[in-house]
């Protein structure tokens, strides 16, 4: 987050699509069908990926059952060249998870210390039906779906990742928000025994890692609570056992290893905004026209890449999901509300 990455380039237009794809536990086959209600998407899907490098997970039986029987619905990037699904080893080996250190390889190296079973999530604040729920009770009433999304980090790298999860809107509806609920605030676990960098004297973050969404953003059908990726449960370094995925926002909004979801009246202050309010805002919508003060956001490095193939793409407004989400921000000055 506090580093500079250079990149120039060009790319062509692509779009999310109305089709879903058949995604087996090991192989993505590319069959087409209709997308879930509520999403108005356009385009045509063509995508393929090989999951042969995905190691077996260790999901509890209830979650494995949900994963196996998920409806395999996916919002699929349209361009199989520029939007190829990242190999699992990249998605699980190049991470930001500052609770385990600040280098990209730290999370994969240290996150096995995180104990994800059992896990509970608190829902509180402006709700009539809150409480502490074990993960199974929290997630299993919701329909599991597979979603292939672009993830665009504020540091100007990106990947395409097939997530597995539940709609945040469904969880919020069940909690029965009161009329005072205007925002949703999320918190990551705090436990330096399991998350060693939380004890580091060099850490910039005032733990817990906190994120927030406006209620209508949280209720948007693209907003996912992920419990898996690549047809298996989440690896710890990717935010097991429960993380947020908001595909039109910079990756730092997608908070990992969530233990608390609070419906609140006031706009939360998220962790990166607290550290550097001139650099990281509350909205953090992907926007190629609003540069980070220390680097351009016009392009991105699509992973995997190499010295010989930098794979630099033009960044698209709302990460290419403008048709679905632009109306949430109608009339807002996006330079001010960055
Ligand atoms: N959540 C927590 N709790 N701690 C973090 O450091 N990093 C964020 C986000 N969620 C982070 C987090 C950032 S900066 C990014 S880009 C994404 O996680 C990266 O997700 P990935 O490692 O699964 O690609």
Boltz pocket constraint, residues with backbone or C-beta under 6 A from the ligand:
constraints:
  - pocket:
      binder: B
      contacts: [[A, 1], [A, 91], [A, 94], [A, 95], [A, 96], [A, 97], [A, 98], [A, 99], [A, 151], [A, 152], [A, 153], [A, 154], [A, 188], [A, 209], [A, 237], [A, 238], [A, 239], [A, 250], [A, 251], [A, 252], [A, 253], [A, 254], [A, 255], [A, 256], [A, 257]]
      max_distance: 6.0
